[in-house]
Amino acid sequence: MYSSVLSATISGVEGVPVLVEADVSGGLPVFSMVGYLSSRVREAQERVWTALRNTGLTFPPKRITVNLSPADIRKEGTRFDLPIAAALLGAFGYLEHEKLQGVCMAGELGLNGEIKGVRGILPIVDTAVKNRCPLCIVPSANLAETAGFCGIKVLGVSSLEEFLELAKLEDWGASLVSEPESKEEKDEEYQDDFSDILGQEAAKRAAVIAAAGFHNILFIGTKGAGKTMIATRLPTIFPELDREDSMELSRIYSVAGLLGGERTRIRTRPFRSPHHTATAKALAGGGAYPTPGEITLAHKGILFLDELPEFSRSALEILRQPLEQRKIFISRVHGNYEFPADFLLAAAMNPCPCGYYPDRNRCACTRHQVENYLGKISGPLLDRFDICTEMREVPGEKLKHRSSGKTSEEIRREVLRVHEIQKERYKGTEITFNSRLSGKETEKFCITDKNAGRLLGKVYEKLGLSVRGYYKILKTARTIADLESSEKIRENHISEAVCYRSIDKKYWK
């Protein structure tokens, strides 16, 4: 007898439909599995067979063949245990073959018949939706993650016994089971606040501009000046993600195995801060079958690199492509993988190994040491920062007279207003923020008045900017103008934007 059921494998962060087929025939008793399988999938043979026996089922000695189609796509993970068991139950006559049609399922089996949670359940359910399956069966441990999907019924099962009981019901009892509750999780309550930062008004202003236009930002200055302090507070001034972005991020974190328990949905922009010992593979996503790296986990959020020159050159250079394309492509022997990588890059660094340059009264570094330290940051990477801001130690008077500035909540409202302006301006396009404008689009949307245009031309010649640098000044000025609710970019907007590009010329001559 023949039976089949739909499941899915994961390629990058997307689900790929896989048809699990089982055939039982006469002949020598043997159990074979085919279909370009990894060792973990092949091990399913023992897990499934033992789980079925321990559930109290008996099977006559037969020739069993299980195929996972298509055979040219490699199958990874333990998520095929449940669909293999279901296909076998159909082939042996414990389930009607028609019962399995239009049903997508995934889950790992324990030897006692327990159905355990798996990674990447959201892309699997998404695959079921795209293939117009009316029903998806997942482990109970993953059920909470699936809340919010439209057009499909999702059932959670915790054991093979429960699975068989559901199979006896009409339509698997889907009409009797309520939708998985979508917990109204509160926005993350941050312990830190922008009002905690004393002084550093220029750096805080730069941070607000970066958040408003999603501009990459570099903080450079003496040690202890508050670079990390400001950077780690960037998430507190970003508005909540919209539903579409939240679902996209949740799929990524589901594949990475970072959802579960109380965390069933990503609702706030991620903030990823890898240690400077992180390798290129850790950032990009490594392994023979890559999983999301830090670059992808920071999608729609912030990737913060503290002590930027301490990262390896290979790790830093790998950032260049995703910063331009908003995606990262990884090629392996087994295939090519694409991961989303639309993030804001924030970085902090000292100007020299000791951290006091250019104050020669305290800096003990030689000119050669300073140049070598700064030289770890390549020109092309430096050119991808829209904003570079310098920070110095806060004077003692500022510490004595604590004056609280704007709170994160106040700034967040301001940033949200600018986000809405951009959303309206770029309606009907794929552009979301000023920083994402291409060269042609920059000319179209970044309209300057006569004085601003003249000033920008002079700056371009004097500073010897690249074309990329020229457009970055325009895009930053566009965001500054939006903060001031100005339709056109004016001279003062260009002047401020230029200041954020001139700092790098001070250190990298």
C-alpha positions in Angstrom: 0.0 0.0 0.0 1.0 3.6 -0.7 0.5 6.7 1.4 1.9 10.2 1.5 1.8 13.4 3.5 3.2 17.0 3.0 6.0 18.4 5.1 8.8 21.0 4.5 12.5 21.5 4.8 14.3 24.8 5.4 16.5 26.5 2.9 18.0 29.7 4.3 14.9 31.1 6.2 12.3 29.9 3.7 10.3 26.6 3.8 10.5 24.2 0.8 7.7 21.7 0.4 8.7 18.0 0.8 6.3 15.1 0.0 6.9 12.2 2.4 5.9 9.0 0.7 5.7 5.5 2.2 5.2 2.2 0.3 4.6 -1.2 1.9 4.9 -4.3 -0.2 5.6 -8.0 0.1 9.2 -9.4 0.0 12.1 -9.6 2.4 11.4 -7.4 5.5 13.6 -4.3 5.1 13.2 -0.6 5.9 14.9 1.7 3.4 14.8 5.5 3.2 15.8 7.5 0.1 15.7 11.1 -1.1 19.0 12.9 -0.5 18.9 12.6 3.3 21.3 13.8 6.0 22.4 11.5 8.8 19.8 13.0 11.2 17.0 12.3 8.8 18.3 8.7 8.3 18.2 8.2 12.0 14.5 8.9 11.9 14.1 5.3 10.8 15.0 4.0 14.3 13.2 6.7 16.1 9.9 6.3 14.2 9.9 2.5 14.2 10.6 2.3 18.0 8.0 5.1 18.7 5.3 3.3 16.8 6.0 0.0 18.6 6.0 1.7 22.0 2.6 3.3 21.2 1.2 -0.2 21.1 1.0 -0.7 17.3 2.0 -3.9 15.6 3.2 -4.3 12.0 3.6 -7.4 9.9 7.1 -8.0 8.3 7.0 -6.2 5.0 9.3 -4.4 2.6 9.1 -0.7 3.5 10.3 2.2 1.3 10.2 5.8 2.4 10.9 8.6 -0.1 11.3 12.3 0.6 10.6 14.2 -2.6 12.0 16.1 -4.4 15.2 14.0 -4.3 17.5 16.8 -5.5 17.0 18.9 -2.3 18.9 17.8 0.8 16.7 17.1 3.8 18.1 18.3 7.2 16.8 18.1 10.8 14.5 15.9 12.9 11.2 17.6 11.7 10.4 14.7 9.3 9.8 12.1 12.1 6.1 12.8 12.5 5.3 12.9 8.7 7.3 9.7 8.2 5.3 8.0 11.0 2.0 9.4 9.5 2.9 8.1 6.0 3.7 4.7 7.5 0.4 4.6 9.4 -1.4 5.3 6.2 0.5 2.7 4.2 -0.2 0.0 6.9 -3.9 0.9 7.0 -4.1 2.5 10.4 -5.0 5.8 8.7 -7.0 6.4 5.5 -4.8 7.7 2.7 -7.4 10.4 2.0 -7.2 11.5 5.6 -3.6 12.7 5.1 -4.3 14.7 1.9 -4.2 18.5 2.4 -2.4 18.1 5.7 1.1 19.5 6.4 3.0 18.3 9.5 6.3 18.4 11.2 7.7 17.2 14.5 10.4 15.1 16.2 9.6 11.8 17.9 10.9 10.4 21.1 11.3 6.7 21.5 8.2 6.7 23.8 6.0 8.3 21.2 6.4 11.8 22.5 6.3 14.6 19.9 8.9 17.2 20.6 9.3 20.8 19.3 11.5 21.6 16.3 13.2 24.6 14.9 11.8 26.6 12.0 8.1 25.8 12.6 7.0 29.2 11.2 8.5 28.7 7.7 6.9 25.2 7.7 3.4 26.7 8.5 4.1 29.4 5.9 4.8 26.6 3.3 1.5 25.0 4.2 -0.3 28.3 3.6 1.4 28.7 0.2 0.4 25.2 -0.8 -3.2 25.8 0.2 -3.3 23.2 2.9 -6.3 23.8 5.2 -4.6 22.1 8.2 -1.1 22.0 9.7 -0.2 19.7 12.6 2.8 20.8 14.8 4.2 19.8 18.2 2.3 21.3 21.1 5.6 23.0 22.2 5.5 25.0 18.9 1.8 25.8 18.8 2.1 29.3 20.5 4.5 30.4 17.8 1.9 29.8 15.0 -0.7 32.3 16.3 -1.5 35.0 13.7 -1.4 32.9 10.6 -4.5 33.4 8.4 -6.2 30.9 6.1 -5.0 27.8 7.9 -5.9 25.7 11.0 -3.0 24.7 13.2 -3.3 21.8 15.6 -0.8 21.0 18.3 -0.1 17.3 19.3 2.2 16.1 22.1 2.3 12.3 21.4 1.5 9.7 18.8 -1.4 8.5 20.9 -2.9 12.0 20.7 -2.2 12.2 17.0 -4.1 8.9 16.4 -7.0 10.1 18.5 -7.3 13.3 16.4 -7.1 11.2 13.3 -10.3 9.4 14.3 -12.2 12.7 14.3 -13.8 14.3 11.3 -11.4 16.8 9.8 -9.0 15.9 12.6 -11.4 17.8 14.9 -10.2 21.1 13.5 -13.7 22.6 13.8 -13.7 21.7 17.5 -10.4 23.3 18.3 -10.0 27.0 18.8 -7.3 29.0 17.2 -4.0 29.2 19.1 -4.2 32.3 21.3 -2.1 35.2 20.3 -0.7 36.5 23.5 -0.7 40.2 23.6 2.9 40.5 24.7 3.8 43.9 26.0 6.5 45.9 24.4 9.9 45.2 25.9 10.4 47.4 28.9 13.9 48.8 28.7 15.8 49.4 31.9 18.0 52.0 30.2 16.9 55.4 29.0 18.3 58.3 26.9 17.8 60.6 29.9 20.5 58.7 31.7 23.2 60.1 29.4 24.9 63.3 30.8 26.1 65.8 28.2 27.1 64.5 24.8 24.4 66.4 23.1 26.0 66.2 19.7 26.3 62.5 19.9 22.7 62.1 21.1 21.6 64.3 18.2 23.5 62.0 15.8 21.9 59.0 17.3 18.4 60.4 16.8 19.2 61.2 13.2 20.5 57.7 12.7 17.3 56.2 14.2 15.0 58.5 12.2 16.5 57.7 8.8 18.0 54.2 9.6 21.5 55.6 8.9 24.7 53.6 9.8 26.6 55.4 12.6 30.1 55.3 14.0 31.0 56.7 17.4 34.7 57.5 17.8 36.3 59.1 20.9 38.2 58.7 24.1 37.5 55.7 26.3 34.8 56.2 28.9 33.1 59.0 26.9 29.8 57.1 26.6 30.0 55.6 23.1 28.6 52.2 24.1 26.1 53.8 26.5 24.5 55.7 23.7 24.6 52.8 21.2 23.0 50.4 23.6 20.1 52.9 24.1 19.3 53.1 20.4 16.6 50.3 20.6 14.8 52.4 23.2 14.0 55.2 20.6 12.8 52.9 17.8 9.0 52.5 17.3 7.4 49.0 17.5 7.7 46.8 14.4 4.7 46.6 12.2 3.0 43.2 11.8 4.7 42.3 8.5 8.2 43.0 9.8 7.4 41.2 13.1 6.3 38.0 11.2 9.4 38.1 9.0 11.7 38.5 12.0 9.8 35.7 13.9 10.5 33.3 11.0 14.2 34.1 11.1 14.3 33.5 14.9 12.2 30.4 14.6 14.8 28.9 12.1 17.6 29.9 14.5 15.8 28.2 17.4 15.5 31.4 19.4 11.7 31.3 19.8 9.9 29.3 22.4 8.6 29.6 25.9 7.3 33.0 26.7 8.9 34.5 23.6 6.6 33.5 20.7 6.9 36.6 18.5 9.6 39.3 17.8 7.8 42.6 18.4 10.8 45.0 19.0 13.7 45.7 16.7 16.5 43.3 17.5 19.8 44.6 19.0 22.7 42.3 18.3 26.1 43.0 19.9 28.6 40.2 19.0 32.0 40.1 20.8 34.9 41.3 18.8 36.3 37.7 18.7 33.3 36.8 16.5 34.4 35.2 13.2 33.2 35.9 9.7 31.1 32.8 9.8 29.5 33.8 13.1 28.4 37.1 11.5 27.4 35.8 8.1 26.0 32.4 9.0 28.3 29.4 8.9 28.3 25.7 8.6 27.8 23.2 5.7 24.1 24.1 5.9 24.1 27.7 7.0 21.8 29.0 9.7 21.2 32.7 10.3 24.3 34.6 11.6 24.4 37.9 13.6 23.9 39.9 10.4 20.6 38.2 9.7 19.5 38.1 13.4 19.9 41.9 13.3 17.5 42.2 10.3 15.2 45.2 10.7 17.2 46.1 13.8 20.6 47.1 15.0 24.0 45.4 14.7 26.3 47.0 17.2 30.1 46.3 16.9 31.9 47.6 19.9 35.6 48.0 19.7 35.4 48.0 15.9 39.1 47.7 15.1 39.4 44.6 17.3 37.3 42.6 14.9 39.2 40.6 12.4 39.6 42.1 8.9 37.7 39.2 7.3 34.8 39.7 9.7 34.6 43.4 8.9 34.9 43.1 5.2 32.1 40.6 5.0 29.7 43.5 6.0 30.3 45.4 2.8 28.0 43.4 0.6 25.0 43.1 2.9 25.2 46.8 3.8 24.6 47.6 0.1 22.3 44.8 -1.0 20.3 44.3 2.3 20.9 40.5 1.7 23.7 38.1 2.2 24.4 35.2 -0.2 26.3 32.1 1.0 27.5 29.5 -1.4 28.2 25.9 -0.3 28.8 22.6 -2.1 25.2 21.6 -1.4 23.6 24.8 -2.6 23.3 28.5 -2.5 21.5 30.2 0.5 20.0 33.7 0.7 19.5 35.5 4.1 17.9 38.9 4.6 20.2 41.5 6.1 18.5 44.9 6.3 20.0 46.3 9.4 21.4 49.5 10.9 25.1 49.2 11.6 26.2 51.0 14.8 29.9 50.9 15.8 32.1 52.3 18.5 35.8 52.7 18.6 38.7 54.4 20.3 41.0 56.6 18.2 44.1 54.7 19.2 45.1 51.6 21.3 45.2 53.6 24.6 42.1 55.6 23.8 43.4 59.2 24.3 44.5 60.3 20.8 44.8 63.2 19.7 45.5 64.4 23.3 49.3 64.1 23.3 49.4 64.9 27.0 47.8 61.6 27.8 48.2 59.5 24.6 51.3 57.3 24.8 50.9 55.8 21.4 53.4 56.4 18.6 52.2 57.7 15.2 52.8 54.3 13.7 50.6 52.6 16.4 47.8 55.1 15.8 48.0 54.6 12.0 48.0 50.8 12.3 45.1 50.9 14.7 43.0 53.2 12.5 44.1 51.3 9.4 42.2 48.2 10.5 39.1 50.0 9.2 39.2 50.0 5.4 38.2 53.0 3.4 35.3 51.2 1.6 33.8 50.1 5.0 34.3 53.5 6.5 32.5 55.0 3.4 29.4 53.0 4.3 28.8 54.9 7.5 26.4 57.8 6.9 27.2 59.4 10.3 30.5 59.6 12.1 30.4 61.5 15.4 33.3 62.3 17.8 32.9 62.1 21.6 35.0 63.5 24.4 34.9 63.0 28.1 32.1 64.8 29.9 33.4 67.8 31.9 33.0 67.6 35.7 30.5 70.5 35.8 28.1 68.4 33.8 28.3 65.6 36.3 27.7 67.9 39.2 24.7 69.6 37.7 22.6 66.7 36.5 20.2 68.0 33.9 17.9 65.4 32.5 17.5 65.6 28.7 14.7 64.1 26.6 13.5 60.7 27.6 13.5 57.7 25.3 9.7 57.9 25.0 9.9 61.5 23.9 12.5 60.8 21.3 10.6 57.7 20.2 7.6 59.9 19.3 9.8 62.2 17.3 11.4 59.3 15.5 8.0 57.8 14.8 6.8 61.1 13.3 9.8 61.1 10.9 9.2 57.4 10.0 5.6 58.3 9.1 6.8 61.1 6.9 9.1 58.7 5.0 6.3 56.1 4.7 4.1 58.7 3.1 6.8 60.0 0.8 7.8 56.6 -0.5 4.3 55.1 -0.8 4.1 52.8 -3.7 7.9 52.1 -3.7 10.0 49.5 -1.9 11.9 52.3 -0.1 11.3 52.5 3.7 13.9 54.9 4.9 15.9 57.8 3.6 19.1 55.8 3.9 17.8 53.2 1.5 17.6 55.6 -1.5 19.6 54.7 -4.6 21.6 57.4 -6.5 18.7 58.1 -8.9 16.1 58.1 -6.2 18.3 60.5 -4.1 18.2 63.0 -6.9 14.4 62.7 -7.1 13.5 62.9 -3.4 16.3 65.0 -1.9 15.5 68.4 -3.3 17.8 71.2 -2.1 17.3 75.0 -2.3 19.9 77.0 -4.2 22.2 77.8 -1.3 22.2 74.2 -0.1 23.1 72.9 -3.5 25.9 75.4 -3.9 27.3 74.5 -0.4 27.2 70.8 -1.2 29.1 71.3 -4.5 31.9 73.2 -2.6 32.1 70.5 0.1 32.3 67.7 -2.6 35.4 69.4 -4.1 37.1 70.4 -0.8 36.7 67.1 1.0 37.4 65.0 -2.1 34.3 62.9 -1.4 33.4 59.8 -3.3 30.1 59.7 -5.2 28.8 57.4 -2.4 29.9 60.0 0.2 28.1 62.7 -1.8 24.8 60.9 -1.8 25.2 59.9 1.9 25.4 63.6 2.8 22.2 64.3 0.8 20.3 61.4 2.4 21.4 62.4 5.9 20.4 66.0 5.2 17.0 64.7 4.0 16.5 63.1 7.5 17.6 66.3 9.3 15.1 68.2 7.2 12.4 65.7 8.1 13.1 66.2 11.8 12.5 69.9 11.3 9.4 69.2 9.1 11.1 71.0 6.1 9.9 70.1 2.6 13.3 71.2 1.0 16.8 70.6 2.2 18.3 73.8 3.3 21.8 75.1 3.8 21.8 74.4 7.6 20.7 70.8 7.0 23.6 70.3 4.6 26.1 71.9 7.0 25.0 69.5 9.8 25.2 66.5 7.5 28.7 67.5 6.4 29.9 67.6 10.0 29.0 64.0 10.3 31.2 63.2 7.3 34.2 65.4 8.2 35.2 63.6 11.4 36.5 60.6 9.4 38.7 63.0 7.4 40.3 64.1 10.7 41.5 60.6 11.7 41.8 58.9 8.3 43.7 61.4 6.1 
